[in-house]
Amino acid sequence: MVGLPYDCLANPLGAVRLTFEKAVACGSDPSTFDGRDWGATDLFKQFLFDDGGLSQVPFLNPSNMPWVQPNTLVRFRGMIQDMLGNEFYVGAYKDGETWRTNKFADFSQFPMATVSSPDMSVWERRLLYCVPVPWQNSWIEHSSEALVNPSSISSSLQSEKRHREDDQAMHDIDMQVTNEEVHASTSNKKMREDGLTFNSSNPGDTTSVLPNFDRTSFPCLVKIYDSPESDLKLNDVFEFIGVYTFDPEFPVDKNDNNDLESSLCDDTLTQMPPSKVPRLHCLVHRKLSTQDFISGSPTFELKSHVVKATREALLGHLTTILGNDGVAANFMLLHLLSKVHARVDSIAVGKLSLNLTCFNKETVSVFGHRLNLALKNLLPFTHSVPLTVDYLNKVSLAPKKDYQTNRLVSGILQLAEGSHLTIDETQLLEGTLNPTGAQNARVLRSLLELQKVEYDFTYYKMDMPTDIQLLILSEEKSNILPGDLVLPFRPSLVDAVQDAETQVLQSWRWYLATMRSLSHSIEQEIQKVVEDDLVAARQADRSLSSLDFSRLLTMGRLVSLSFGETSLTLEHWQMAKELERLRKERLQGSS
């Protein structure tokens, strides 16, 4: 098989141009290419997934930025924090008698005739503002990071030099189509025309490459082509693979009155200049789950004895962390396996928030600290909030739309699916909530009860469904956030917690992510047993509600999943009922 004339890794735009020219040579009309692929995406899918090229593609992150060359292929994993609408660009045009394309690029790579030329097609692409997943723990970065060898990049780029020299000199002409020239355009569909030239800096000179780069949040403006809007939603986590562009010397001076600055004044570039926000022109994207952040493939399969052994070891670890409180450890395990697997009316089925009571400042400093460290080591995305009146009165929990910048301003609770949030109420003293604090309390309550976060669009509010595990540590039953399960914490000793080996931690992470993702059902025979037990429980205690029964069913489901079982068994149902009996016994003893 003859090798590709272009290197998909070091010169992806060359591969795009090659497939475009082949499609045109075969008689395809370039003006019909908007919204559909002419073979470029298939070429990269073959390189990435069939030919094993994915492992060669570097991750785009702050540590790699000095080494990654512009216009090369990169991977970026992040959450969609804002959706910025669509952008017009000149997708295809004639250079003499030859059709050229600007797809997957910021600038035209060949001289282009006047923008009023009839031999020109205006296409659209979607703009997504993406950030690394909020509160992502450091072990993910260490395990998934693909560091780039500068020498290998240099040699790869040198191998491409001959092919690039055969092309005409690049004039780096960016394009703009005015509203008059594109009658269907709206305020959020823009284009640019300028004569900027990208000056590639020394890849080893971090200072010169990243003079203004925002390392703290590391945002990325992802440009999406040929993908239905329903495929990508706010707060979804994706891996984007595409062409990386970044211009550390891009000038945006609002005081300059030339045509370029006039055209950029209200453009995306004004808010997110390329000197601070890198661009990624997406060729391939795939939605990620928490399992995709677990490093490496486990060396064992989903077998009963392996799952049971892993469960026992993890449960023992949680018991040690929680001061030999085995009941609390069992409930903590169920809590960590919970997820919203269905929504019936306003009920988020499957959630299982946990409120551990009998905590104070002293026990939080010991057991709360140990628990937070354990959660960071076990789960991909975790955050801890010390809840106080001052915190509620000042912080922005829910996202809010800023119409002056036309941007969604993120809040603490704009989180990815599968995130874990610990609320420490032991520092909460009496005080007065201002309007912001009262609203934040309502937002937290809605998250706890409905697994929804209310986004503020000024003129209206929108409930966004989410799936966040909530753990509340409090002295007594929380008034603000009474969890689905309230359990008095009963530690008996403080044993030293031994650091788990990396391989053991990986097995626990794999276990939690995998068991949590399993589907579950209740067979008809067991369903009859469950119904009879619930009827008997209601006869014995008339105060029991449908929410109590729903919680018990969720516990039974999670007990089964903790053993790797996808259907409820009688044994696991009995275990769930026994845990509930022990919980109520503690509640009665502490009242």
C-alpha positions in Angstrom: 0.0 0.0 0.0 1.4 3.4 -1.0 1.9 5.8 2.0 -0.1 9.0 2.3 1.5 12.0 0.5 0.8 14.0 3.6 1.4 13.3 7.3 -1.9 13.4 9.1 -0.1 14.1 12.3 2.3 16.9 11.3 0.4 18.3 8.3 -3.3 17.6 8.7 -4.3 20.5 6.4 -2.2 19.0 3.6 -4.3 15.8 4.0 -7.5 17.9 3.9 -6.4 19.7 0.7 -5.5 16.3 -0.9 -8.9 14.8 -0.3 -10.6 18.0 -1.5 -8.6 18.1 -4.7 -9.4 14.4 -5.3 -13.1 14.9 -4.8 -13.1 17.9 -7.2 -11.0 16.0 -9.8 -13.7 13.2 -9.6 -16.3 15.7 -10.7 -17.8 16.7 -7.4 -19.2 20.3 -7.1 -17.3 22.1 -4.3 -20.2 24.5 -3.8 -22.3 21.5 -2.4 -19.7 20.5 0.2 -21.0 22.6 3.0 -22.4 20.5 5.8 -21.0 17.2 4.4 -17.6 15.5 4.3 -15.8 14.8 1.0 -13.5 12.1 2.5 -11.3 14.1 4.9 -12.9 12.9 8.0 -12.9 9.2 6.9 -9.1 9.6 6.2 -8.4 10.8 9.7 -10.7 8.2 11.3 -8.7 5.5 9.5 -5.4 7.0 10.7 -6.6 7.4 14.3 -8.6 4.3 14.9 -7.8 1.7 12.2 -4.1 2.4 11.9 -3.4 3.1 15.6 -2.5 6.8 15.1 -4.5 8.0 18.1 -1.8 7.2 20.6 0.6 9.4 18.6 -1.6 12.5 18.9 -0.5 14.8 21.7 -2.9 16.2 24.3 -3.3 19.9 24.2 -2.5 21.2 27.7 -0.3 23.8 29.4 2.7 21.5 29.7 2.6 20.6 26.0 1.9 24.1 24.7 5.5 25.1 24.2 6.2 22.1 22.1 3.1 21.7 19.9 3.4 23.3 16.6 0.5 25.3 15.0 -1.4 23.5 12.3 -0.6 20.0 13.7 -3.1 17.4 14.9 -3.9 17.5 18.7 -6.4 16.1 21.2 -8.3 18.2 23.7 -10.4 16.8 26.4 -12.9 19.3 27.9 -16.4 20.3 28.9 -18.6 22.5 26.7 -18.9 25.5 29.0 -20.6 27.8 26.4 -22.0 27.6 22.9 -21.2 30.7 20.9 -23.4 30.2 17.9 -22.3 29.9 14.3 -19.6 31.6 12.2 -19.5 32.2 8.5 -16.3 31.5 6.6 -15.3 31.1 2.9 -15.2 27.4 2.6 -14.2 27.0 -1.0 -13.0 29.4 -3.7 -11.2 29.4 -7.0 -7.5 30.2 -7.3 -7.3 30.8 -11.1 -8.8 27.6 -12.5 -8.2 25.6 -9.3 -10.7 25.1 -6.5 -9.2 25.6 -3.0 -10.7 25.0 0.5 -10.3 26.8 3.8 -12.1 24.1 5.8 -10.4 23.3 9.2 -8.3 26.5 9.0 -8.3 30.1 10.2 -6.6 31.5 7.2 -6.6 31.0 3.5 -3.4 29.1 2.4 -3.5 30.5 -1.2 -4.1 33.9 -2.8 -7.9 34.5 -2.9 -9.8 36.8 -5.3 -12.1 39.5 -4.1 -14.7 38.4 -1.7 -17.4 39.3 -4.2 -16.2 36.7 -6.6 -18.9 34.3 -7.8 -16.5 31.4 -7.6 -16.7 31.3 -3.8 -18.8 29.3 -1.4 -19.7 30.6 2.1 -20.0 27.9 4.7 -20.8 27.8 8.4 -19.2 26.3 11.5 -20.2 26.1 15.1 -18.2 27.7 17.9 -17.9 26.0 21.3 -16.0 27.4 24.3 -14.5 24.5 26.1 -12.5 24.1 29.3 -10.9 21.2 31.1 -13.4 19.3 33.2 -14.0 21.4 36.4 -12.3 20.1 39.5 -10.5 17.4 37.6 -8.1 15.6 39.9 -4.4 15.6 39.2 -4.0 11.8 38.7 -6.0 12.1 35.5 -3.5 14.6 34.1 -0.6 12.3 35.0 -2.2 9.2 33.6 -3.6 10.5 30.4 -1.0 13.1 29.5 0.8 12.4 26.2 4.0 14.4 26.5 5.5 15.5 23.2 9.1 14.9 22.3 10.3 18.1 20.7 12.9 16.3 18.6 10.3 13.9 17.2 8.1 16.8 16.2 11.1 18.6 14.6 12.0 15.5 12.5 8.4 14.9 11.6 8.0 18.5 10.4 11.3 18.3 8.4 9.9 15.3 6.6 7.0 17.4 5.6 9.1 20.3 4.3 9.5 19.0 0.8 5.7 18.6 0.4 5.0 22.1 1.7 7.6 23.7 -0.5 5.8 22.3 -3.5 2.7 24.3 -2.5 2.4 28.0 -3.4 3.6 30.4 -0.7 1.0 30.9 1.9 -0.3 34.5 2.2 -2.3 33.9 5.3 -5.3 35.8 4.2 -8.2 35.6 6.6 -11.7 36.3 5.2 -14.7 38.3 6.0 -18.1 38.2 4.4 -20.1 41.3 5.4 -23.8 41.2 6.3 -24.7 42.7 2.9 -22.8 39.9 1.1 -24.4 37.2 3.1 -28.0 38.2 3.6 -28.9 35.3 5.9 -26.2 36.3 8.4 -27.0 37.2 12.0 -25.1 39.0 14.7 -23.5 35.7 15.9 -22.5 34.6 12.4 -19.4 36.5 11.5 -16.3 36.4 9.3 -13.1 38.3 9.1 -10.7 39.5 6.5 -7.2 40.6 7.2 -3.6 40.2 6.1 -2.2 38.7 9.3 0.8 36.5 9.1 1.4 33.8 11.8 5.0 34.0 13.1 5.9 30.7 14.6 8.1 31.1 17.6 10.9 28.9 18.8 9.1 25.8 20.3 11.5 25.7 23.2 11.0 29.3 24.2 8.1 29.2 26.6 8.1 32.9 27.2 7.9 33.8 23.6 5.3 31.2 22.7 3.0 32.0 25.6 3.3 35.7 26.4 -0.4 36.2 27.3 -1.7 32.7 27.5 -4.2 31.9 30.3 -2.7 28.9 32.0 -5.1 29.0 35.0 -8.3 28.0 33.1 -6.8 26.7 29.8 -9.8 27.4 27.6 -10.0 26.3 24.0 -12.3 27.6 21.2 -13.4 24.5 19.3 -14.8 24.9 15.8 -17.2 22.2 14.8 -18.0 21.1 11.2 -20.7 18.9 9.7 -22.1 17.7 13.0 -25.8 17.9 14.1 -26.5 20.3 16.9 -28.1 17.5 19.0 -24.7 15.7 19.1 -23.1 18.3 21.4 -24.8 19.8 24.5 -23.8 22.2 27.2 -21.8 20.6 30.0 -21.1 17.5 28.0 -17.5 16.2 28.1 -15.8 15.4 24.8 -12.5 14.5 23.3 -11.9 16.8 20.3 -9.3 15.8 17.7 -8.4 18.4 15.1 -6.1 21.1 13.8 -4.5 23.3 16.4 -4.0 27.0 15.7 -2.6 29.6 18.1 -1.3 33.1 17.5 0.6 34.6 20.5 1.2 37.9 18.6 -2.3 38.6 17.4 -3.0 42.3 17.9 -6.4 43.5 19.0 -6.3 47.3 19.6 -9.6 48.9 19.9 -8.1 52.4 19.6 -6.9 51.7 16.1 -9.4 52.9 13.5 -8.3 50.7 10.6 -10.7 48.4 8.8 -9.3 45.3 10.6 -10.0 46.6 14.1 -13.4 47.9 13.1 -14.4 44.4 11.9 -13.1 42.8 15.1 -14.6 45.2 17.6 -17.6 43.1 18.4 -16.2 39.8 17.2 -15.4 36.7 19.2 -11.7 37.7 18.9 -12.3 40.7 21.1 -13.4 38.5 24.0 -11.1 35.6 23.2 -8.1 36.7 21.2 -5.9 33.9 19.8 -3.1 35.1 22.0 -5.0 33.8 25.0 -7.4 31.2 23.7 -6.1 28.5 21.3 -8.3 27.3 18.5 -9.0 23.7 17.5 -10.7 22.9 14.2 -12.4 19.6 15.0 -12.1 16.7 12.6 -13.3 14.0 15.0 -15.0 14.1 18.4 -16.4 11.6 20.8 -18.3 12.0 24.0 -16.5 10.8 27.2 -17.7 9.2 30.3 -15.9 8.9 33.7 -14.6 5.5 32.5 -12.6 7.2 29.7 -10.6 9.1 32.4 -9.4 5.9 34.1 -5.9 5.3 33.1 -5.1 2.1 31.2 -7.2 -0.9 30.6 -7.6 -3.2 33.6 -5.7 -6.5 33.5 -8.8 -8.3 34.7 -12.2 -8.9 33.2 -15.6 -8.3 34.7 -15.7 -11.6 36.6 -17.6 -12.3 39.8 -14.7 -13.3 42.0 -12.6 -10.3 40.8 -15.4 -7.8 41.4 -16.1 -9.3 44.9 -12.4 -9.1 45.9 -12.1 -5.5 44.6 -15.3 -4.6 46.5 -14.1 -6.1 49.7 -10.7 -4.3 49.5 -12.3 -1.0 48.7 -14.9 -1.4 51.5 -12.1 -2.1 53.9 -10.3 1.0 52.8 -13.4 3.1 53.3 -14.0 1.6 56.7 -10.4 2.5 57.9 -10.9 6.0 56.6 -14.2 6.4 58.5 -12.8 5.3 61.8 -13.9 1.7 61.6 -17.5 2.7 61.0 -18.5 -0.2 58.8 -22.1 0.9 58.4 -21.0 4.4 57.2 -18.5 2.7 54.8 -21.3 0.6 53.3 -23.5 3.6 52.7 -20.5 5.5 51.3 -19.9 2.7 48.8 -23.6 2.8 47.6 -23.4 6.6 47.4 -20.3 6.5 45.2 -22.0 4.0 42.8 -25.2 6.1 42.5 -26.2 7.9 39.3 -29.3 9.3 37.7 -30.4 6.5 35.3 -33.9 7.8 34.5 -36.2 10.8 35.0 -39.9 10.2 35.8 -41.8 13.5 35.9 -39.7 15.6 38.3 -38.0 12.7 40.0 -34.4 11.8 39.2 -34.4 8.1 39.6 -31.1 6.6 40.9 -29.6 9.5 42.8 -28.5 8.8 46.4 -27.2 11.8 48.3 -25.7 11.1 51.7 -25.9 13.3 54.8 -23.4 12.1 57.5 -24.2 13.8 60.8 -22.5 14.0 64.2 -19.6 15.9 62.6 -18.0 18.9 64.3 -14.9 21.0 63.5 -12.6 18.5 65.2 -14.0 15.3 63.5 -14.1 17.1 60.1 -10.5 18.1 60.5 -9.6 14.4 60.9 -12.2 12.2 59.2 -13.5 14.9 56.8 -10.0 15.5 55.6 -9.2 11.8 55.2 -12.5 11.3 53.3 -11.8 14.2 50.9 -8.3 12.8 50.1 -9.8 9.4 49.5 -12.5 10.8 47.1 -9.8 12.7 45.2 -7.8 9.5 44.7 -10.9 7.5 43.7 -13.0 9.8 41.5 -12.1 11.8 38.5 -13.9 15.1 39.4 -14.4 16.1 43.0 -14.9 19.4 44.9 -15.4 20.3 48.5 -17.3 23.4 49.7 -17.1 24.8 53.2 -20.6 26.1 53.5 -21.0 29.4 55.4 -23.5 32.3 55.3 -20.8 34.5 53.9 -20.0 32.0 51.2 -23.7 31.7 50.2 -24.1 35.5 50.2 -21.1 36.1 47.8 -20.5 33.2 45.5 -22.0 32.5 42.1 -23.3 29.0 42.2 -25.5 29.0 39.0 -24.3 30.2 35.6 -25.6 33.5 34.4 -25.9 35.0 30.9 -23.9 38.3 30.3 -25.6 40.0 27.4 -22.9 42.7 27.1 -20.3 40.1 26.1 -22.9 37.6 24.9 -21.3 35.0 27.1 -22.5 32.5 29.7 -20.6 33.3 32.9 -19.9 30.0 34.6 -20.9 29.2 38.2 -19.6 26.7 40.8 -22.4 24.2 39.9 -21.7 24.2 36.2 -20.2 20.7 36.5 -19.8 17.7 34.3 -21.9 14.6 34.7 -20.4 12.2 37.3 -18.9 15.0 39.4 -18.8 14.6 43.2 -19.5 17.5 45.5 -18.9 17.5 49.3 -20.7 20.1 51.4 -19.1 20.8 54.8 -21.8 22.5 57.0 -19.8 22.3 60.3 -18.7 25.9 59.8 -22.3 27.2 59.2 -23.3 29.6 61.9 -26.4 31.8 62.4 -26.6 34.7 60.0 -28.8 36.5 57.5 -28.9 35.5 53.9 -29.1 38.3 51.4 -31.0 37.9 48.1 -27.9 36.2 46.6 -27.6 33.8 49.5 -31.3 32.9 49.5 -31.1 32.2 45.8 -28.0 30.1 46.2 -29.7 28.1 48.9 -32.6 27.4 46.6 -30.2 26.4 43.8 -28.5 23.9 46.1 -31.8 22.5 47.3 -33.0 22.0 43.7 -29.7 20.2 42.9 -30.2 17.9 45.9 -33.9 17.1 45.3 -34.2 17.3 41.5 -30.7 17.0 40.2 -31.2 20.3 38.3 -29.4 23.6 38.3 -31.3 26.8 37.5 -29.4 28.9 34.9 -30.1 32.6 34.9 -30.7 34.2 31.5 -32.0 37.4 33.1 -35.3 37.5 31.2 -36.0 33.9 32.1 -34.5 30.9 34.0 -33.9 27.5 32.7 -33.5 24.2 34.7 -30.5 22.2 33.3 -30.6 18.5 34.3 -27.4 17.2 35.8 -26.0 14.2 37.6 -23.8 15.2 40.6 -23.2 13.0 43.7 -23.8 15.1 46.9 -22.2 14.3 50.2 -23.1 16.5 53.2 -21.2 16.6 56.4 -23.1 18.3 59.3 -23.5 18.3 63.0 -27.2 17.5 62.9 -29.5 16.7 60.1 -29.0 19.4 57.5 -31.8 22.0 57.2 -30.5 23.3 53.9 -29.5 20.0 52.3 -31.2 17.0 54.0 -29.8 14.1 51.9 -31.7 11.1 50.6 -29.9 9.2 53.3 -29.3 10.7 56.8 -26.8 8.6 58.9 -25.2 9.5 62.2 -21.4 9.0 62.0 -20.0 6.6 64.6 -16.2 6.3 64.4 -14.6 4.0 67.1 -10.9 4.5 66.4 -8.4 6.4 64.3 -6.1 4.0 62.5 -3.4 5.3 60.2 -4.5 5.1 56.6 -1.9 3.3 54.4 -1.3 4.8 51.0 -2.7 2.4 48.4 -0.4 1.3 45.6 -1.0 2.8 42.2 -2.3 -0.5 40.7 -4.7 -0.9 43.6 -6.0 2.6 43.2 -6.5 1.9 39.5 -8.5 -1.2 40.2 -10.7 0.7 42.7 -11.2 3.6 40.1 -12.1 1.0 37.5 -14.5 -0.8 39.8 -16.4 2.4 40.7 -16.6 3.7 37.1 -17.6 0.3 35.7 -20.1 -0.8 38.3 -21.7 2.6 38.1 -22.2 2.3 34.3 -23.9 -1.1 34.4 -27.6 -1.4 33.5 -29.9 -3.0 36.0 -33.3 -4.8 36.1 -35.6 -6.6 38.5 -36.9 -10.0 37.4 -40.6 -10.7 37.9 -40.0 -13.2 40.6 -38.0 -10.8 42.8 -40.4 -8.0 41.9 -43.2 -9.9 43.7 -41.0 -10.3 46.8 -40.1 -6.6 46.8 -43.8 -5.6 46.4 -44.9 -7.9 49.3 -42.1 -6.5 51.5 -43.0 -2.9 50.8 -46.7 -3.6 51.5 -45.7 -5.2 54.9 -43.5 -2.2 55.7 -46.3 0.3 55.0 -48.7 -1.7 57.2 -46.1 -1.6 60.0 -45.3 2.1 59.6 -48.0 4.4 58.0 -45.5 7.3 57.8 -43.5 5.6 55.0 -43.9 7.4 51.7 -43.3 6.6 48.0 -40.0 8.4 48.3 -38.9 6.0 51.1 -39.8 3.0 48.9 -38.0 4.5 46.0 -34.9 5.1 48.1 -35.0 1.5 49.3 -35.3 0.2 45.8 -32.3 2.3 44.8 -30.3 0.9 47.6 -31.2 -2.7 46.5 -30.1 -1.9 43.0 -26.8 -0.4 44.1 -26.1 -3.3 46.4 -26.5 -5.6 43.4 -24.3 -3.4 41.3 -21.6 -3.4 43.9 -21.2 -7.1 43.4 -21.3 -6.7 39.6 -24.8 -8.1 39.3 -27.2 -6.5 36.7 -30.4 -7.9 38.2 -31.6 -7.7 41.8 -31.2 -11.0 43.8 -33.0 -11.9 47.0 -29.7 -11.9 48.9 -28.9 -8.3 47.9 -32.4 -7.2 48.6 -32.1 -8.6 52.1 -28.7 -6.8 52.5 -30.3 -3.5 51.5 -33.1 -3.9 54.0 -30.6 -4.7 56.7 -28.6 -1.6 56.0 -31.8 0.4 56.2 -32.7 -1.2 59.5 -29.2 -0.3 60.9 -29.6 3.3 59.7 -33.0 3.8 61.3 -31.7 2.2 64.5 -28.9 4.8 64.6 -31.3 7.7 63.9 -33.5 6.6 66.8 -30.5 6.3 69.1 -29.3 9.8 68.3 -32.7 11.5 68.7 
